[in-house]
Amino acid sequence: MLSSVVSLSYTLAALAFFLLSVMLFTRWRGRLHWLSLTVASIASFLWALVLALHASHGIAPGLLANTLEIVRGASWVVFLLMLLRPGSQSDVTVSPKMRAYAKGILIFLGVLVLATIWTSFPALSSPALFGAVNTLGRVALAVTGMLLVEQLFRSTSEKGRWSIKFACLGLAGLFAYDFYLYSDAMLFRVINGEIWAARGLVDALTVPLLAISLARNPKWTLGMQVSRRILFHSATLFGSAVYLLIMAAAGYYLRFFGGDWGSVLQVAFLFGAAIVLLILLFSGSVRSWLKVFISKHFYNYNYDYREEWIRFTRILSGSGPALGERAIKAVAALVESPGGMLFIAKESGNCEPVVQWNMEESVGHAEPVNSSFCKFLQDKQWVIDLQDCQIHPDKYDGLETPEWLLNVVRAWLVLPLVFQGRLFGFILLEQARSRLELNWEVLDLLKIAGSQAASYLAQQESANALMVARQFESFNRMSTFMVHDLKNLVAQLSLLLANAEKHKDNPEFQKDMVDTIDNSVQKMKVLLQKLARGFDAEKSESLPLDELLRQAVESKSPYEPKPVLEIQQSRIAVTANWERLERVIGHIIQNAVEATPRDGNVRVSLKKQNNTAIVEIRDTGVGMSEEFIRDKLFSPFESTKLAGMGIGVFETKEYIQELGGTLEVSSQPSKGTSFVITLPLQVKDEPALQAN
């Protein structure tokens, strides 16, 4: 009775696919996906016909039926691939990439056919192995088909879905029923006869759905473009499914042939396989390789520019880390680089490392803006491949790469940041996670991204400069109010003097006068403490630095701890303004004293080294963090003191650099701080030493 049902069921399927094949032949459109649809329909017709004949004669499905079933499943997979292929509306002419896709399908199909043939002969394999291989192959085809149907529907535009939704329903039902049939067979190790019998009728029901889609859209123009993101996730999901199927088969083999240890080996193997899969899925290198592989073999261009530019702009304009770090991450993501460092041209005349991402801070060195390397970046605006520059220096006009840059481990690309024709800085990127060919497309994209990043960074620099200017403006406004208070005090004292001649012999007036003067003096002292002393253009002269230091240290002697002066070499002359240099050095000493407990010590030393004078101010105070030194110490209006205005250290660095010297700071929290001031010695033809 069941044989009759099977025969009738598959006869209906054969008839339905035969009619579909005739309709496809009569309405041939001469396109590649139309050809693949016709082949799939014919394969399904032949497969259903053979099964119907076998069932009518009471013959179990053999090698021919198994082979046709594989061909039928593979042909529907090929049809879906034709629809998903980017640019799938081309003519029948087969491109080299399509030949590669066809080879892959043929290899997969060939492996399944050979496995089916091999396992079909009892002399070559056991019946259990025959059943396992056949069942696994059918499940693999069903999973592949369902994934492709899902991606086809998701990737099609809203307008295109109207014409293909019935075809997607039909093919999804075809593959889902196969998956249900063979999953049940894997679970119970035998094919359910009732499910098998209904399969032909289910497949026949899919034909009207395909016909409706053909009537709605004869040319199969879907208005669809498969994004790289969808293809990436599809490839990941498909690869994971294939991997799990292979591991399940291997686990089944271990259990079948493992004897008493079979179940234990199977569980241990499957657990290890799951761990390996998770490692691969979360591996940055594997994800990078897959993205590059998809871009190289599935698309004419390496990038989806819309997606890349949206992502790039979103990172630059987003929140979170500082803009410099976000700029590195945005550029590095374009070439799958795991780290980088940003260099920005400063007023010191050097491109200095300002921020790093996944790189050691110690690898960065300042590069002079007027060096041949920076001039090359500004004039040529080329992306420099450091390895290629060493191998083929003639490509880069004989450019000499800085020695410090060659010593950076995994250094790969140098991307210039040019803003309004001027070198704003550059980004150093580490070697990519996977091999990437630097063709014209990649280089052009990096150049445009560099220009975009430079504009964002320049805008931030301008905004910071404007903020500082506004802070100075506020500071000047505060000074105006303070001057107003001084004017009131002057007016009060002027009035006192005006009345003095008249009441100078009055004892009460004399007492009030003394009180008024004392009160005015105290108020002026408070105002002077709050007011950061400005200066006009002051004349510089040759001065003995040892004497200046003695005076600066002596002025701080009333404080605890009392600073100690160590003169390792006297009569060291520098060219500066005495009052201003004493003030800025005295400010550093004052800060050291205030940051050090009474039982600590503050030492000021002077020595000569080559053609420079070195003043070191060392304390054992509370110290500062590296972050504070890097980001806030030399910024105006930034201070750790409650009443501090943050002007002193900023003024000190500005004046020391104006004299042609440098100011370096090293500090550790709770251990102390060291300020090292380096000043050029007096030129010989300048006037002799003049004491203050």
C-alpha positions as CSV (number, residue, x, y, z in Angstrom):
1,M,0.0,0.0,0.0
2,L,2.8,2.4,0.9
3,S,4.6,1.6,-2.4
4,S,1.5,2.8,-4.3
5,V,1.4,6.0,-2.3
6,V,5.1,6.6,-2.9
7,S,4.7,5.9,-6.6
8,L,1.7,8.3,-6.9
9,S,3.4,11.0,-4.9
10,Y,6.6,11.1,-7.0
11,T,4.6,10.7,-10.2
12,L,2.8,13.9,-9.4
13,A,6.2,15.6,-8.6
14,A,7.6,14.3,-11.9
15,L,4.6,15.6,-13.8
16,A,4.8,19.0,-12.1
17,F,8.5,19.5,-12.9
18,F,8.0,18.3,-16.4
19,L,5.3,20.9,-17.1
20,L,7.6,23.6,-15.5
21,S,10.5,22.5,-17.8
22,V,8.3,22.7,-20.9
23,M,7.2,26.2,-19.8
24,L,10.8,27.3,-19.3
25,F,11.8,25.9,-22.7
26,T,9.0,27.7,-24.5
27,R,9.7,31.0,-22.7
28,W,13.6,30.9,-22.9
29,R,15.1,34.2,-22.0
30,G,18.8,33.5,-22.9
31,R,20.1,34.4,-19.4
32,L,22.5,32.4,-17.2
33,H,20.1,32.2,-14.3
34,W,17.3,31.1,-16.7
35,L,19.5,28.3,-17.9
36,S,20.3,27.2,-14.3
37,L,16.6,27.2,-13.4
38,T,15.8,25.0,-16.5
39,V,18.5,22.5,-15.5
40,A,17.3,22.4,-11.9
41,S,13.7,21.7,-13.1
42,I,14.8,18.9,-15.5
43,A,17.0,17.4,-12.8
44,S,14.0,17.4,-10.4
45,F,11.8,15.8,-13.1
46,L,14.3,13.0,-13.8
47,W,14.8,12.4,-10.1
48,A,11.1,12.2,-9.3
49,L,10.5,10.0,-12.4
50,V,13.2,7.4,-11.3
51,L,11.8,7.2,-7.8
52,A,8.3,6.8,-9.1
53,L,9.4,3.9,-11.3
54,H,11.3,2.3,-8.5
55,A,8.3,2.5,-6.2
56,S,5.9,1.1,-8.8
57,H,8.2,-2.0,-9.2
58,G,8.9,-2.3,-5.5
59,I,12.6,-1.5,-5.9
60,A,14.5,0.4,-3.3
61,P,16.3,3.6,-4.4
62,G,19.7,2.7,-5.7
63,L,22.8,4.4,-7.1
64,L,21.0,6.2,-9.9
65,A,18.3,7.6,-7.7
66,N,20.9,8.8,-5.1
67,T,23.1,10.4,-7.8
68,L,20.1,12.2,-9.4
69,E,19.0,13.4,-5.9
70,I,22.5,15.0,-5.4
71,V,22.3,16.6,-8.9
72,R,18.8,17.9,-8.2
73,G,19.8,19.5,-4.9
74,A,23.1,20.9,-6.3
75,S,21.3,22.4,-9.4
76,W,18.9,24.4,-7.2
77,V,21.9,25.6,-5.2
78,V,23.5,26.8,-8.4
79,F,20.3,28.6,-9.4
80,L,20.2,30.5,-6.1
81,L,23.9,31.4,-6.5
82,M,23.2,32.8,-10.0
83,L,20.5,35.1,-8.5
84,L,22.8,36.1,-5.6
85,R,25.8,36.8,-7.8
86,P,26.6,40.5,-8.0
87,G,25.7,41.7,-11.4
88,S,23.6,38.6,-12.0
89,Q,21.6,40.3,-14.8
90,S,24.3,39.7,-17.3
91,D,24.0,37.6,-20.4
92,V,25.0,33.9,-20.8
93,T,28.7,34.8,-21.3
94,V,30.5,33.1,-18.4
95,S,33.1,35.3,-16.6
96,P,36.3,33.9,-15.1
97,K,34.8,34.3,-11.6
98,M,31.7,32.3,-12.6
99,R,33.9,29.6,-13.9
100,A,35.6,29.5,-10.5
101,Y,32.1,29.3,-8.8
102,A,31.1,26.5,-11.2
103,K,34.3,24.6,-10.4
104,G,33.6,24.8,-6.7
105,I,30.1,23.5,-7.2
106,L,31.3,20.7,-9.5
107,I,34.0,19.7,-7.0
108,F,31.4,19.6,-4.2
109,L,29.0,17.6,-6.4
110,G,31.8,15.3,-7.5
111,V,32.8,14.5,-4.0
112,L,29.2,13.7,-3.0
113,V,28.7,11.5,-6.1
114,L,32.0,9.6,-5.5
115,A,31.1,9.1,-1.9
116,T,27.6,7.8,-2.9
117,I,29.1,5.4,-5.4
118,W,31.8,4.2,-3.0
119,T,29.4,3.6,-0.2
120,S,26.8,1.9,-2.5
121,F,28.9,-1.3,-2.8
122,P,28.9,-3.6,0.2
123,A,32.3,-4.8,-0.7
124,L,33.8,-1.3,-0.3
125,S,32.0,-0.2,2.9
126,S,29.6,-1.2,5.6
127,P,25.8,-0.4,5.3
128,A,26.1,1.9,8.3
129,L,28.8,4.0,6.7
130,F,26.8,4.1,3.4
131,G,23.8,5.4,5.3
132,A,25.9,8.0,7.2
133,V,27.6,9.4,4.1
134,N,24.3,9.7,2.1
135,T,22.4,11.2,5.0
136,L,25.2,13.7,5.7
137,G,25.4,14.8,2.1
138,R,21.6,15.4,1.9
139,V,21.7,17.5,5.1
140,A,24.6,19.5,3.8
141,L,22.7,20.3,0.6
142,A,19.5,21.2,2.5
143,V,21.4,23.6,4.9
144,T,23.1,25.3,2.0
145,G,19.8,25.7,0.1
146,M,18.0,27.2,3.1
147,L,20.8,29.7,3.8
148,L,20.8,30.8,0.2
149,V,17.1,31.3,0.1
150,E,17.2,33.4,3.2
151,Q,20.0,35.6,1.8
152,L,18.1,35.9,-1.5
153,F,15.0,37.2,0.2
154,R,16.9,39.5,2.6
155,S,19.1,41.0,-0.1
156,T,16.2,41.8,-2.5
157,S,14.6,45.3,-2.4
158,E,11.1,45.8,-1.2
159,K,9.8,46.1,-4.7
160,G,11.6,43.0,-5.9
161,R,10.3,40.9,-3.1
162,W,6.8,41.0,-4.5
163,S,8.0,39.0,-7.5
164,I,10.2,36.4,-5.8
165,K,8.4,35.8,-2.5
166,F,6.5,32.7,-3.9
167,A,9.7,31.2,-5.3
168,C,11.5,31.7,-2.0
169,L,8.6,30.0,-0.2
170,G,8.6,27.1,-2.6
171,L,12.4,26.6,-2.5
172,A,12.5,27.1,1.2
173,G,9.8,24.4,1.6
174,L,11.7,22.1,-0.7
175,F,15.0,22.4,1.3
176,A,13.3,22.5,4.7
177,Y,11.4,19.3,4.0
178,D,14.7,17.6,2.9
179,F,16.4,18.8,6.1
180,Y,13.5,17.5,8.2
181,L,13.6,14.1,6.4
182,Y,17.3,13.5,6.7
183,S,17.6,15.0,10.2
184,D,15.0,12.5,11.3
185,A,17.1,9.8,9.6
186,M,20.3,10.9,11.3
187,L,18.5,10.8,14.7
188,F,16.8,7.4,14.3
189,R,19.3,5.9,11.8
190,V,16.5,4.9,9.4
191,I,14.5,6.9,6.9
192,N,10.8,7.3,7.9
193,G,8.7,5.7,5.2
194,E,5.7,8.1,5.7
195,I,7.9,11.2,5.5
196,W,9.6,9.8,2.4
197,A,6.2,9.0,0.8
198,A,4.9,12.6,1.3
199,R,8.1,14.2,-0.1
200,G,7.1,13.9,-3.8
201,L,3.7,15.6,-3.1
202,V,5.5,18.4,-1.1
203,D,7.9,19.0,-4.0
204,A,5.0,19.1,-6.5
205,L,3.3,21.8,-4.4
206,T,6.4,24.0,-4.9
207,V,6.0,24.1,-8.7
208,P,2.9,26.4,-8.7
209,L,4.8,28.8,-6.4
210,L,7.7,28.9,-8.8
211,A,5.3,29.4,-11.7
212,I,3.7,32.4,-10.0
213,S,7.1,34.1,-9.6
214,L,7.9,33.4,-13.2
215,A,4.7,35.0,-14.3
216,R,5.3,38.1,-12.1
217,N,8.9,38.5,-13.2
218,P,9.8,36.6,-16.3
219,K,13.3,38.2,-16.6
220,W,14.1,37.7,-12.9
221,T,15.2,41.3,-12.6
222,L,15.4,41.6,-8.8
223,G,16.8,45.1,-8.4
224,M,19.2,43.6,-5.9
225,Q,22.8,44.1,-4.8
226,V,24.3,41.8,-2.2
227,S,26.2,43.9,0.4
228,R,29.5,42.7,1.7
229,R,28.1,42.6,5.2
230,I,25.4,40.2,4.2
231,L,27.8,38.0,2.2
232,F,30.3,38.0,5.1
233,H,27.7,36.8,7.6
234,S,26.3,34.3,5.1
235,A,29.8,32.9,4.4
236,T,30.5,32.8,8.2
237,L,27.2,31.0,8.9
238,F,27.6,28.7,5.9
239,G,31.2,27.8,6.9
240,S,30.1,27.2,10.5
241,A,27.3,24.9,9.3
242,V,29.6,22.9,7.0
243,Y,32.2,22.7,9.8
244,L,29.6,21.4,12.3
245,L,28.4,18.8,9.8
246,I,31.9,17.5,9.1
247,M,32.6,17.4,12.9
248,A,29.3,15.6,13.5
249,A,30.3,13.0,10.9
250,A,33.7,12.6,12.4
251,G,32.1,12.2,15.9
252,Y,29.8,9.6,14.5
253,Y,32.7,7.7,13.0
254,L,34.6,7.8,16.4
255,R,31.5,6.5,18.1
256,F,30.9,3.8,15.6
257,F,34.4,2.5,15.4
258,G,35.6,3.4,18.9
259,G,34.4,0.3,20.7
260,D,33.9,0.7,24.4
261,W,35.5,4.2,24.3
262,G,33.3,5.3,21.3
263,S,30.8,7.4,23.2
264,V,33.6,9.1,25.4
265,L,35.7,9.9,22.3
266,Q,32.7,11.3,20.5
267,V,31.7,13.7,23.3
268,A,35.3,14.8,23.9
269,F,35.8,15.3,20.1
270,L,32.6,17.3,19.6
271,F,33.4,19.5,22.6
272,G,36.9,20.2,21.3
273,A,35.4,21.0,17.8
274,A,33.0,23.5,19.3
275,I,35.9,25.2,21.2
276,V,37.9,25.5,17.9
277,L,34.9,26.9,16.1
278,L,34.4,29.6,18.7
279,I,38.1,30.5,18.5
280,L,37.9,30.8,14.8
281,L,34.7,32.9,14.9
282,F,36.2,35.4,17.4
283,S,39.6,35.5,15.6
284,G,40.4,38.9,14.1
285,S,42.8,37.4,11.7
286,V,40.2,34.9,10.4
287,R,37.6,37.6,10.0
288,S,40.1,39.8,8.2
289,W,41.1,37.0,5.8
290,L,37.4,36.3,5.1
291,K,36.6,40.0,4.3
292,V,39.6,40.3,2.0
293,F,38.7,37.0,0.3
294,I,35.1,38.0,-0.3
295,S,36.1,41.4,-1.7
296,K,38.7,39.9,-4.0
297,H,36.7,37.0,-5.4
298,F,33.1,38.1,-5.3
299,Y,33.3,41.8,-6.3
300,N,34.8,44.0,-8.9
301,Y,35.8,46.5,-6.3
302,N,37.5,45.8,-2.9
303,Y,35.2,48.1,-0.9
304,D,31.5,48.9,-0.5
305,Y,32.2,52.6,-0.5
306,R,28.8,53.6,0.9
307,E,29.2,51.3,3.9
308,E,32.9,52.2,4.4
309,W,32.3,56.0,4.3
310,I,29.3,55.8,6.6
311,R,31.4,53.7,9.1
312,F,34.4,56.0,8.7
313,T,32.4,59.2,9.3
314,R,30.5,57.6,12.2
315,I,33.8,56.7,14.0
316,L,35.3,60.1,13.4
317,S,32.3,62.0,14.6
318,G,31.4,59.6,17.4
319,S,32.1,59.7,21.1
320,G,34.3,57.6,23.3
321,P,38.1,57.8,22.9
322,A,39.9,60.9,21.9
323,L,39.6,62.0,18.3
324,G,43.2,61.1,17.5
325,E,42.6,57.5,18.6
326,R,39.3,57.3,16.7
327,A,41.1,58.6,13.5
328,I,43.7,55.8,13.8
329,K,41.0,53.2,14.3
330,A,38.9,54.5,11.4
331,V,41.9,54.5,8.9
332,A,43.3,51.1,10.2
333,A,39.9,49.4,9.7
334,L,40.1,50.1,6.0
335,V,43.2,47.9,5.6
336,E,42.6,45.5,8.6
337,S,45.5,46.9,10.5
338,P,45.5,46.0,14.2
339,G,47.2,49.2,15.5
340,G,48.7,52.6,14.7
341,M,50.1,55.8,15.9
342,L,49.3,59.5,15.2
343,F,51.9,62.1,14.6
344,I,51.0,65.8,14.5
345,A,53.1,68.8,13.5
346,K,53.7,71.1,16.5
347,E,55.0,74.6,17.0
348,S,58.3,73.1,18.1
349,G,58.9,72.2,14.4
350,N,58.5,68.5,14.9
351,C,55.9,65.9,14.0
352,E,55.4,64.5,17.5
353,P,53.6,61.3,18.5
354,V,50.4,62.4,20.3
355,V,48.3,59.2,20.6
356,Q,48.7,55.5,19.9
357,W,46.2,52.7,19.5
358,N,47.4,49.1,20.2
359,M,51.1,50.2,19.9
360,E,53.8,50.9,22.4
361,E,54.3,54.6,23.2
362,S,58.0,54.1,23.3
363,V,58.3,53.4,19.5
364,G,57.3,56.9,18.5
365,H,60.0,59.5,17.9
366,A,59.6,63.2,16.9
367,E,60.4,63.8,13.2
368,P,61.4,67.3,12.1
369,V,58.9,68.9,9.8
370,N,61.7,70.1,7.5
371,S,63.2,66.7,7.2
372,S,63.3,65.0,3.7
373,F,60.8,62.4,4.9
374,C,58.2,65.0,6.0
375,K,58.8,67.1,2.9
376,F,58.2,64.0,0.7
377,L,54.9,63.3,2.5
378,Q,53.8,66.9,2.0
379,D,54.9,67.3,-1.7
380,K,54.0,63.8,-3.0
381,Q,51.1,63.0,-0.6
382,W,51.9,59.3,-1.2
383,V,51.0,56.4,1.1
384,I,54.4,54.9,1.9
385,D,54.8,51.1,2.1
386,L,57.8,50.9,4.3
387,Q,58.8,47.4,3.2
388,D,58.3,48.2,-0.5
389,C,60.3,51.4,0.0
390,Q,63.3,49.4,1.3
391,I,63.1,46.9,-1.6
392,H,62.3,49.4,-4.4
393,P,63.6,52.8,-3.3
394,D,63.5,54.0,-6.9
395,K,59.7,54.0,-6.7
396,Y,59.9,56.7,-4.0
397,D,62.6,58.9,-5.7
398,G,65.3,57.4,-3.4
399,L,63.5,58.4,-0.2
400,E,65.5,57.7,2.9
401,T,63.3,56.3,5.7
402,P,64.2,57.6,9.2
403,E,66.2,55.1,11.2
404,W,63.8,55.1,14.1
405,L,60.9,54.2,11.8
406,L,62.8,51.2,10.4
407,N,63.2,49.9,14.0
408,V,59.5,49.9,14.7
409,V,58.4,46.3,14.8
410,R,55.6,45.5,12.3
411,A,55.6,49.0,10.9
412,W,53.8,48.9,7.5
413,L,52.2,52.0,6.1
414,V,52.8,55.8,6.6
415,L,49.7,57.8,5.7
416,P,50.2,61.5,5.2
417,L,47.6,63.9,6.7
418,V,47.6,66.9,4.5
419,F,45.3,69.9,5.2
420,Q,45.1,72.9,2.8
421,G,48.4,71.8,1.2
422,R,50.3,71.7,4.4
423,L,51.5,68.5,6.2
424,F,49.4,68.4,9.3
425,G,50.9,65.1,10.5
426,F,50.9,61.4,9.5
427,I,49.6,58.0,10.7
428,L,51.8,55.0,11.1
429,L,49.9,51.7,10.7
430,E,51.0,48.2,11.8
431,Q,51.1,45.2,9.4
432,A,47.6,44.0,8.4
433,R,46.1,40.9,10.0
434,S,45.9,39.2,6.5
435,R,47.8,39.9,3.4
436,L,46.4,42.8,1.4
437,E,47.4,43.9,-2.1
438,L,48.0,47.7,-2.1
439,N,46.5,48.5,-5.5
440,W,45.3,51.8,-6.8
441,E,41.9,51.4,-5.2
442,V,43.3,50.8,-1.7
443,L,45.8,53.7,-2.0
444,D,43.2,56.1,-3.3
445,L,40.8,55.3,-0.5
446,L,43.5,55.7,2.1
447,K,44.5,59.1,0.7
448,I,40.8,60.3,0.8
449,A,40.5,58.9,4.3
450,G,43.7,60.7,5.3
451,S,42.3,64.0,4.0
452,Q,39.1,63.5,5.9
453,A,40.9,62.6,9.1
454,A,43.2,65.6,8.7
455,S,40.2,68.0,8.4
456,Y,38.6,66.6,11.6
457,L,41.9,66.8,13.5
458,A,42.7,70.4,12.2
459,Q,39.2,71.4,13.2
460,Q,39.8,70.1,16.7
461,E,43.1,71.9,16.9
462,S,41.4,75.1,15.9
463,A,38.6,74.5,18.4
464,N,41.2,74.0,21.2
465,A,43.1,77.1,20.2
466,L,39.8,79.1,20.2
467,M,39.0,77.7,23.6
468,V,42.3,78.8,25.0
469,A,41.8,82.2,23.4
470,R,38.4,82.5,25.1
471,Q,39.9,81.4,28.4
472,F,42.5,84.2,28.1
473,E,39.6,86.5,27.2
474,S,37.9,85.5,30.4
475,F,41.1,85.9,32.3
476,N,41.5,89.4,30.9
477,R,38.0,90.2,31.9
478,M,38.8,89.1,35.4
479,S,41.9,91.3,35.3
480,T,39.6,94.2,34.3
481,F,37.5,93.7,37.5
482,M,40.7,93.5,39.5
483,V,42.0,96.7,38.0
484,H,38.6,98.3,38.9
485,D,39.2,97.2,42.5
486,L,42.7,98.7,42.4
487,K,41.2,102.0,41.0
488,N,38.8,102.1,44.0
489,L,41.7,101.6,46.4
490,V,43.7,104.3,44.6
491,A,40.7,106.6,44.9
492,Q,40.4,105.9,48.6
493,L,44.1,106.6,49.2
494,S,43.8,109.8,47.1
495,L,41.0,111.0,49.2
496,L,43.0,110.2,52.3
497,L,45.9,112.3,51.0
498,A,43.6,115.1,50.2
499,N,42.3,115.2,53.8
500,A,45.7,114.7,55.4
501,E,46.8,118.3,55.2
502,K,43.6,119.4,56.9
503,H,43.4,116.7,59.6
504,K,47.0,115.5,60.0
505,D,47.1,116.7,63.6
506,N,43.9,114.9,64.6
507,P,44.8,111.6,66.5
508,E,41.6,109.9,65.4
509,F,42.3,110.8,61.8
510,Q,45.8,109.4,62.2
511,K,44.5,106.2,63.5
512,D,42.0,105.8,60.7
513,M,44.7,106.7,58.2
514,V,46.9,103.9,59.5
515,D,44.0,101.4,59.4
516,T,43.0,102.4,55.9
517,I,46.5,102.1,54.6
518,D,46.9,98.7,56.2
519,N,43.6,97.5,54.8
520,S,44.5,98.8,51.3
521,V,47.9,97.1,51.4
522,Q,46.3,93.8,52.5
523,K,43.8,94.0,49.7
524,M,46.4,94.8,47.1
525,K,48.5,91.9,48.3
526,V,45.5,89.6,47.7
527,L,44.9,91.0,44.3
528,L,48.5,90.6,43.3
529,Q,48.5,87.0,44.4
530,K,45.5,86.3,42.2
531,L,46.8,88.2,39.2
532,A,49.2,86.3,37.0
533,R,51.9,88.9,36.2
534,G,52.1,89.7,32.5
535,F,55.2,91.3,30.9
536,D,56.0,93.5,28.0
537,A,58.8,93.1,25.6
538,E,61.8,92.8,27.9
539,K,65.4,93.3,27.1
540,S,67.6,90.1,27.3
541,E,71.2,90.3,28.4
542,S,74.0,88.1,29.5
543,L,73.6,87.0,33.1
544,P,75.3,84.6,35.5
545,L,72.9,81.7,36.0
546,D,74.5,80.6,39.3
547,E,73.8,84.0,40.9
548,L,70.2,84.0,39.5
549,L,69.6,80.6,41.0
550,R,71.0,81.7,44.4
551,Q,68.6,84.7,44.5
552,A,65.6,82.5,43.4
553,V,66.4,79.9,46.0
554,E,67.0,82.5,48.7
555,S,63.6,84.0,48.0
556,K,62.0,80.7,48.9
557,S,64.0,80.1,52.0
558,P,61.2,81.1,54.4
559,Y,59.2,78.1,53.2
560,E,59.4,74.5,54.5
561,P,61.0,72.4,53.2
562,K,63.8,74.8,52.5
563,P,65.2,74.3,49.0
564,V,68.9,73.4,48.7
565,L,71.1,74.7,45.8
566,E,74.0,72.6,44.4
567,I,76.3,74.5,42.0
568,Q,78.5,71.9,40.2
569,Q,80.0,74.6,38.0
570,S,79.9,78.4,38.5
571,R,80.2,81.3,36.1
572,I,77.8,79.8,33.6
573,A,76.4,82.6,31.5
574,V,73.1,82.6,29.5
575,T,71.3,85.3,27.6
576,A,67.9,86.1,29.1
577,N,65.9,88.7,31.0
578,W,66.8,88.5,34.7
579,E,63.4,89.2,36.2
580,R,61.5,87.0,33.9
581,L,63.9,84.0,34.1
582,E,64.0,84.3,37.9
583,R,60.2,84.4,38.0
584,V,59.7,81.2,35.8
585,I,62.4,79.2,37.6
586,G,61.1,80.5,41.0
587,H,57.6,79.3,40.0
588,I,59.0,75.7,39.5
589,I,60.8,75.9,42.8
590,Q,57.6,77.2,44.5
591,N,55.6,74.3,43.0
592,A,58.1,71.8,44.2
593,V,58.1,73.2,47.8
594,E,54.2,73.2,47.9
595,A,54.1,69.6,46.6
596,T,56.6,68.3,49.1
597,P,55.9,67.5,52.8
598,R,57.9,69.3,55.5
599,D,60.2,66.3,56.0
600,G,60.9,66.0,52.3
601,N,63.6,67.8,50.3
602,V,63.8,70.0,47.3
603,R,67.1,70.3,45.4
604,V,68.1,72.7,42.7
605,S,71.3,71.9,40.8
606,L,73.3,73.6,38.0
607,K,75.8,72.0,35.7
608,K,77.3,72.5,32.2
609,Q,77.1,69.9,29.5
610,N,78.6,70.6,26.1
611,N,77.2,74.0,25.0
612,T,74.2,74.0,27.3
613,A,73.4,74.9,30.9
614,I,71.3,72.3,32.7
615,V,69.1,73.3,35.7
616,E,67.4,70.4,37.5
617,I,64.8,71.0,40.2
618,R,64.0,67.7,42.0
619,D,61.6,67.1,44.8
620,T,60.3,64.2,46.8
621,G,56.7,65.3,46.7
622,V,53.4,63.8,45.6
623,G,54.4,63.5,42.0
624,M,52.2,63.5,38.9
625,S,50.7,60.8,36.6
626,E,51.9,60.4,33.0
627,E,48.4,61.3,31.7
628,F,48.4,64.6,33.6
629,I,51.9,65.5,32.3
630,R,51.0,64.6,28.7
631,D,47.5,66.2,28.6
632,K,47.3,69.0,31.2
633,L,50.6,70.1,32.8
634,F,51.6,72.5,30.0
635,S,48.0,73.5,29.1
636,P,46.9,77.0,30.4
637,F,44.3,77.1,33.1
638,E,45.0,73.5,34.2
639,S,46.2,73.1,37.7
640,T,46.1,70.6,40.6
641,K,46.2,73.3,43.2
642,L,42.9,74.5,44.6
643,A,43.6,78.2,44.0
644,G,46.0,77.7,41.1
645,M,45.3,79.3,37.7
646,G,47.5,77.0,35.7
647,I,49.5,79.8,34.1
648,G,52.9,79.3,35.7
649,V,54.2,76.1,34.0
650,F,52.6,77.2,30.7
651,E,54.5,80.5,30.9
652,T,57.7,78.7,32.0
653,K,57.7,76.4,29.0
654,E,56.9,79.2,26.6
655,Y,59.8,81.4,27.8
656,I,62.3,78.5,27.9
657,Q,61.5,77.6,24.3
658,E,61.7,81.3,23.4
659,L,65.3,81.3,24.7
660,G,66.0,78.3,22.5
661,G,66.0,75.8,25.4
662,T,63.8,72.8,26.5
663,L,61.8,71.8,29.5
664,E,61.5,68.1,30.3
665,V,59.5,66.5,33.1
666,S,59.7,63.1,34.7
667,S,57.5,62.1,37.7
668,Q,56.0,59.2,39.5
669,P,53.0,59.5,41.9
670,S,54.1,59.5,45.6
671,K,57.8,59.5,44.6
672,G,58.5,62.9,43.4
673,T,59.1,65.1,40.3
674,S,62.1,66.3,38.3
675,F,62.1,69.3,36.0
676,V,65.1,69.6,33.8
677,I,65.7,73.0,32.1
678,T,68.2,73.1,29.3
679,L,69.4,76.6,28.1
680,P,72.0,77.5,25.5
681,L,75.1,79.1,26.8
682,Q,76.0,82.7,26.0
683,V,77.6,83.3,22.6
684,K,81.2,84.5,22.9
685,D,80.7,87.8,21.1
686,E,77.9,88.9,23.4
687,P,78.6,91.4,26.2
688,A,80.4,90.2,29.4
689,L,78.5,89.0,32.5
690,Q,76.5,91.6,34.2
691,A,75.4,91.2,37.7
692,N,71.9,92.1,38.5
